[in-house]
Amino acid sequence: MSDASTPIIAQKGPYAVELEAGKTYFWCACGRSQRQPFCDGSHKDTTFKPLKFTAEESRRAFLCGCKHTARQPFCDGAHKGV
């Protein structure tokens, strides 16, 4: 089981999502959200905060599901090593 300072691996692979240009999103960094890969406030009792980002263009993106990426919120393949 994970403690409040360790992210939960929501899934070992990215989430394919359609982003809308100019729209602001909140990526779940803790892995506890029931609305993966986006925040639902489940980080409340942890040291985590969601990552706020605005899509620069409308496109399909692959957001990190393992929560170990160095390119938050985007997948960098870190799930292959967790």
Secondary structure, 3 states (H helix, E strand, C coil): CCCCCCCCCCCCCCEEEEECCCCEEEECCCCCCCCCCECCCHHHHCCCCCEEEECCCCEEEEECCCCCCCCCCECCCHHHHC
